[in-house]
Amino acid sequence: MVIGTCTIELFLPGNGSLKDKRRVIQSITRRVQSTFNVSIAEVGAQDLWQRAELGIACISTSSEAAHRLLSEVVEWIAQHYPQVEITDYRIELL
């Protein structure tokens, strides 16, 4: 059993308030969770209205499958949310 984690740092340049940020982050987390069947939550920068940090976790039978799934999530966010810039991401396998 392999546990994969991914931390994604986002920049939300068009947001003017925490309410705008929460709306975007909730949309991302709901759609990612339903599309990829992974666990996802906002794990950092919660008081900053133009920055966000998301944590994603998955369980797989192989490290290659876990890495591929988490990479697909990052690519999917970049494609479906052009108003959000991915400034950094890290994938770790346990």
N, C-alpha and C positions, 0 to 999 in steps of 0.2 A: 504494500500500500504506500502510495506517495501522496504527500500533501503539498499542494502548490499555493503560494501566496504571491500577490502582486500589489504593490503600492503605486498609485498613480497620482501625480501632482498636477493640478489643473489651474489654469489662469482663465478667469471669466471677465474679459475686458468690457463687455456691454452691461454689466450689472451695476445698478445704482443703489442697491440695498440688500440687506440680508434676506428679505422676503423674495427678491428676484433670484438670489443664489439658491435658496431652498427649493424654489420651484424647479429650477434646472437640475439640481442634484437629485431631487426626488424622481424626476422624469428619467434621468440616466439610471439610477439604481433600480427602479421598477422594470424598465425595459431590459437592462442587462440580466437581471435575475430571471425574468421570464424567458428570455431568448436562450441563455446559456446554462441555466440551472446551476448557478454558482451563488455563493454567499457574498454580499457586497454591502458596504456601509461607509459613511463618511467618518473618517478616523482622525482627522486633524484639520487645523486652520478653520475651526468652526465659527470663530468670531470675526473672521476677515471676509468681506463681501465680494472680493474679486479673486480669492484663492480658495482652493479646496484640495483635500487629500482623501482619496478613496482607497479602501482596503478590500481586496477580493481574495477569496479562498476557494479551492476546489480539492477534491480527492479523486485519485485515479489509480489505475493499476501499473502505469509506467510513467517515468519522468518525462519521456518524450511527449506523451499525450497531455500531461498536465501543462507542460511548457507551451505546447501548441494551442491549447484551449485559452490560456491566459493571454497569449500573444494575439489570438483572434479577438478577444474582448477589447484589448487596447486598440486594435485596428478598427473594430466596429464603432467604438466611441468616437474615434477620429473622423470616421466617415459620416456618421449619423448626427453629429453635433459639431458642425463647422464653426459655430459661435464660441466654442470652448477650445482653448489651446492646451495640449498636453505638453507640459514643460519638462517632465521627467517621469520615468517609471522604472521599477525594479521588480524582477521576478526571482523568487527564491523557491527552491524545492527542498523539502524535508523528507 
